[in-house]
Amino acid sequence: GNGNAFILIPNPARETVQVALIGDFSDGVCKLNINNAIGELVISQEMNCKDASIDIDISKLNQGIYSVKVTTGNVSLIQKLTIVR
């Protein structure tokens, strides 16, 4: 449906970040990709869209700015994530 979004809690994050889906996500797989500032894929995970949220371990990532992309069907949503230590 329309109005789909997600939030990152906390942001900036340190060791783990929660990806929380907002809106009317249908059943199925949501793909989560995290890319670093130069576009390299550093984390790739999948979740059931109905689970609404997932915790991701980012403790091995360097501090900096990352982009988090959630893809389901033909919809992609992107948010910036800042990692600070």
C-alpha positions in Angstrom: 0.0 0.0 0.0 0.9 3.6 0.0 2.6 5.3 2.9 5.1 2.5 3.5 8.2 3.7 5.2 10.7 2.5 7.8 12.6 4.1 10.6 16.0 3.3 12.1 16.3 3.2 15.9 18.6 4.6 17.1 20.1 6.8 14.5 23.0 7.6 15.0 23.6 4.0 16.1 26.5 2.3 17.7 26.4 -1.5 18.0 22.9 -2.5 16.8 20.2 -0.8 14.8 16.5 -1.7 14.7 14.8 -1.4 11.3 11.1 -0.8 12.0 8.7 -1.0 9.1 5.8 1.4 9.1 2.7 1.1 7.0 0.8 -1.6 5.1 3.4 -4.1 4.1 2.0 -7.3 2.5 3.1 -10.8 3.3 6.4 -11.7 1.8 10.1 -11.2 2.1 11.6 -7.8 2.7 15.2 -7.5 1.7 17.5 -5.3 3.7 20.7 -4.0 2.2 23.2 -1.7 3.9 25.8 0.0 1.7 28.7 2.1 2.8 29.5 5.6 1.6 31.2 4.3 -1.6 28.3 2.0 -2.4 29.8 -1.3 -1.3 27.2 -3.8 0.1 28.3 -4.5 3.7 25.2 -6.2 5.2 22.4 -8.1 3.4 19.6 -9.7 5.3 16.0 -10.8 4.7 13.0 -10.6 7.0 9.3 -11.4 6.8 7.6 -8.1 6.1 4.9 -9.0 8.6 7.5 -9.1 11.4 7.5 -5.3 11.4 11.0 -4.9 12.9 14.4 -6.6 12.9 17.6 -5.9 14.9 20.8 -5.8 12.9 24.3 -6.2 14.3 26.4 -3.3 13.0 29.2 -3.7 15.5 31.7 -4.7 12.8 31.1 -1.7 10.6 33.3 1.4 10.8 31.8 4.6 11.8 30.4 6.7 9.0 27.4 7.2 6.9 25.6 4.3 5.4 22.5 3.8 3.3 19.9 1.3 4.3 17.6 0.0 1.6 14.4 -2.0 2.2 13.0 -3.7 -0.9 9.7 -5.6 -1.2 8.2 -6.4 -4.5 8.8 -3.4 -6.7 9.1 -0.9 -3.9 12.5 0.3 -2.5 12.8 2.6 0.4 16.1 4.2 1.4 17.3 5.9 4.6 20.6 7.2 5.8 22.2 5.6 8.8 25.0 7.2 10.8 27.3 4.9 12.9 29.2 6.6 15.7 31.5 5.2 18.3 
